[in-house]
Amino acid sequence: MSCITRRVVAALLLMLLIPASWAGTLLVANKAEGTVTLLSSPGFEPLATLPVGQGPHEIALSPEGLRALVTNYGTREKPGNTLTLLDLARLRPVATIELPEGARPHGIAWPRPDTAVVTAEGLRALLLVDVPGGEVVGRIDLDQDVAHMVAASRDGKSAWVASIGSGVVTAVDLESGAVRASAAAGAGTEGIALVDGGNEVWVSNREAGTVSVFAAATLEKLADIEVGGFPIRVEADDERGRVYVTLAKADAMAVLDSRERKLLPRVPLAIDTASVGETLLSAGDVSGSIPVGLLLSRDGELLFIAHTNAHRVSVRDANSLEQLKVFTAGREPDGMAWTWMDLPLRQ
């Protein structure tokens, strides 16, 4: 039995014993530092800050919760073309996976223990990565501009990609490596989430100021919901029948009723930015804390928001939406991931 397999088996056994409310660990990608910070709940004290590549944007956790993959997007001047593999039990990076030149990896999902899927904006493609082997094993050309975020089914058979430049959502068959369908969403299609147990795909259209709802199987459009405020990330909360969306220009979070497909009252996000200098997104008519990253914890009890212009992360009670804590991870936090493991117990 390989070392990775033994760790996977051990983690799955622990998962059966540990209640859902057990303390876990938050991972935050810090774009301006080229790092990922790990923070332990409930106090969210930093455990470690690990070096990755330039411009880390998104993080995907392995199915067993022991590893994480980080997309190193690069900078405006120099496109990135790597992923960093983190061993969470040992709190260290263990591998760099090379992608084709100019890939600009951004969105990532890790539905199977050995395979991750990564959007490559520079290649207009979705890449399949063999994680243990550390190599790209498949490329699916999307023929869409700025393929940004990706969501994958739990069985690893299907994926959906949101493309900013084309304003399109694309459904992909990962087993055959073929594009099933594409459908127009709205200008600036960016965030994406699977809702209603994977039966629906919800995407945010930042320039259009809308959230579009599609049937996952067919990409039939079911609704367009006006939210305004430059919607960025989308997170599903099926337990409560909600969908959350960060609104970068409104410095707020939209809350939507996923069953009735309607907008509920916005949640204002008042985070201090008095000491913040220029950041990647602080230009033009965008100001305030600029909420971007959005994550619901594994047990559905905590909601995390990365305020990239304030260099802060806020955490809210997912039931009441009350703000519980604001803390610092690193400069320009963006993508996040949550593991149920209480990592200090594994040192």
N, C-alpha and C positions, 0 to 999 in steps of 0.2 A: 504494500500500500504506500503510495507516494506521500510526501510530507503535506502537500496541499490537500490530498484526499483525507488524510487523518484529521487535519484541522477542520475541514468541512463537516465530517462526521461528528466531531466533538461539538462543533457549534450547533448543529441541528439537534443533538441530544440536549444541550443546555437550553435551547429555545423551548423545549417541551416543559422544562422545569421552572423557568423564570417567568413571572407574571408580566403582563403587558405594561404595567405601570413601573417596571424596574427602570432605574436610572440608565441613561444611555450617553452617547457621545455625538456631538455636532461637529461636522467638518465644514470649513468655510474656505473657499478659494479667494485669495487676495490678488486681484489683477495687477496692481501696481508694484507688488513685491515679488511676484513669481514664487509664492508660497501657498501652503494650505495649513490653516491652524485647526487644531483639534481641541475642543472644549468639553469638559465633563459636566453633566447636569447632576444635581439641580442648580448649583451655583454658577455654572458656566465659567469655571476657572480654566485657563489654558493648560493643556497637558503638554503640548509640543507644537512648534511651528516647523513644518518640513519644507525643504526646497523642492520645487518642481521645475517647470520650464517657464519661458516668458509668456506673460499674459494668460494665466490659467482662468478659464471661464466657467466650466461646468465639471461636476463630479458625479460619477455613478458608483454605487455600492454593489459589490458582488451579491448574488442571491443568498449566500450564507452569512454575509455581514462581516467577513474577516479581511476583505481587501477593498481597495477603492482605486478607480481609474480617473485621472484628471486630464482634461483636454487643454493642451498648451497652444492657444490660438495665435500667439505671437503679438506683434505690435503693428501699427499702421504701416510702418516702414519695412518691417521684416516679418513676412508670414511665418507662422509656426508650423511644424510638421511632426510633432511628437505627442505621445501620451506618457504620463508617469504612473507607474503602478506602485501603490502604497500598501505595505503590510501593516495593518492596524494593530495587531497584537504586539508587534515589535516596535511600533511607532517609528517607521523609517521607510523611505523609498527603496524599492528593491529592483526596479527595472525601468528602462526607457524604451518605449516601443516606437520605432521609426515608421512614419507614414510617407507617402510620396511627397516630393518637393512641392511647395506651394499649397499644401492641403488645407491649411487654416481649419483644423478640427474645432468644432464648437459643441453642438449637442451630442449627448451620449446616453445610451441605455445599456444595461448589462442583464439581459433576461435569462441567460443560461450560464452555468458555472465556467464554461470554457470560451464563450463567445460574447463579445460586445459589439454594438453597432454605433457608428460615429458619423455625424454629418461632416462633410469636407466642403466648406464654402468655396474654396479656391478651385475645386475640381468639379463642382456642381454634381456631387455624388454622395452616396451613402456607402461607407466602408464597413466590411465585416472583419473583425479582428479576433484572431486566435490568441487569447490572453496567455495561457501557459507557454505557447510557442513563441509569443512575442512578435507576431507578424500579421500582415494583412492577407486574408485568405479569400476575399471577395470584394468586388466593386459593383455597385448598382448605379448606373448613370440616371440621374433624375431629369435632366434637361430643364432645370429651374434655377433661377438666380438667387444666390445667397441662401442656400439650404441651411437653416439655422438651428432649429430645435427638433428633437425626435422623441417619440413615445413608442414603446414596444409592448406587445401583448405578453402576458405572464408566461405563456408557453413558448415564447421566443419564435413564433411562426410568422408574425406580422409586425410591421412598423409603419408609423405615420410621420411625415416630415412637413414642417412648416417652413416655407421659403419667403423671406422678406421681400426680395427684389421682384419676384413674380406675383406675390399676393395669392399664393396657391398652397393647398394642402395636398400631399401625395401619399397614397397607400401603397405599400410595398409588401410583396410576398418574399419573406426571407429564405424560405426553403428552396424556391425556384430561382431566386435572384431577379425577379421580374417586377416591374411597376404594374400594379393592378389598375390604378385609376388616379387621376388628378382632378381637382375641382377648385374653382375660383372662390376665395374667401373674402378678402378685402385688401385695401392698400396697406402694405407693411405687415404681412402675416408673420408673427414672431413666436409667441408662446403656444404651447400645445399640451393637452392633457386628455387622458382617457377617463370618461365619466360613465356612471351607471354600469359599473362592473365591466367596462370595456365595450359597451354597446354603442357609445357615442364618442365622437372626437370634438373637443372644444378648442378653438384657436383664437388668439387675440390678434387684432389688426390695428397696429399702432397709429398709422396715419389716418385710417378711417375712423378710429375711435369706437370700434365695435368688437364684439365677440361673436364668432360664428359657430354654429352647432351643426354637426354632420352625423349621419348614420355611419358607424365605423365600417360596416360590411360593404356598403355601396357608395359612400361619399355623397349621398343625397343630402342637400342642404335642408336642415330642419328649421333653422331660425337665424336671424341676425339681431343681436341685442346691443343697443346703444349704451356705451359706458363713458365715453369721453376720456380726457386726461392722459392720452398716450399709453394705452394698455400694453404691458410687457409680458410678465410671466403669468401662467395659469396653473392652479393647483386644485385638484378634485378632493372633495370631502363627501364621499357617498353616504357615510353614516348619518350625516346631518342633512343630506340633500342640498349641499352648497357647492359652489365653485368660487374660488378666490382669485383676484386678478390685481397685480400691482399697477398703479397708475403713476408713471414717472413724472409727468408734468403737473399733476394735481397734488402730488405729495400725499397720496391717499391709497386706500385699498378698496376695490369694488367687491361687494359680496353679492352673489347671484343665487337665486333659487333654481337648482338644477332640474327640479321636477316640473315647475311651471315656466321655466326659462324666462325669468324676469329679474330685473335689477332690484336689489334691496338697498337700504341706505348705505352710503359710503362710510368708511371708517377713516377719519383723518389721522395722519401719522406725523405728529409733532416731535421731530427729532432735532436737537440743537446742531446747527452748522456754522456757528459763529467763528470757529477757529479753522475752518476748512479752506485750503487753497484751491488752485485749479485742478480739476480732475478730468478724466477722459470724457465724461458726459456733461460737464458743467460748461455749456456753451449756449449761445443764442438765447432762446426763450425757456430753457430748462434750468430750474434752480431748485432750492430746497434740498431735502435729503436724498432725492432721487431713488425711491424704492425700486429695486429691480428683482433680485433673487427672492424666491418664495418657496417655502417648504413646510409640509405637514409632517409631524413626527410619526414614527411607525405605529404608535398606539393611538394616533389621532387626537391626542390631548393638547399638543403644543403647536403653535403656528409661528414660524420664523420668517423674518423679513430682513433682507440685506439692503441697507441704505448706502449705496455706493458713494454718494457725494458727501456723506457725513462720516464715513469710515466706522460705521456702527452696525450692529445687528440688534433688532428688537425681537422679543418673544412675547406672544400673547396666548392667553387661555383660549383654546379653540371653541369652547362652549359659549363663553360670555364675550369673547373677543377683547377682553380687558388686557391692557398692556401689563406684563408682569415684571419685565426687566429689559434694560438696554445695556449692551456691553460691547467691547472692542475686540475684534479679531486681528485685522491687519488693514492695510490701505486698499481702498476700493474693493470691498467684499462683493461677491457676485453669487456664483453657484454654490449650493450647499448640499450636504447629504447627512443622513442620520442613521446611526447604527444603534441597535438595542444593547450592544456590549458596553459594560461599565469597564472601560479599558484599564484603569488603575488596578483593578482586581487581577489583571492578567500579567502584571509586571513581575 
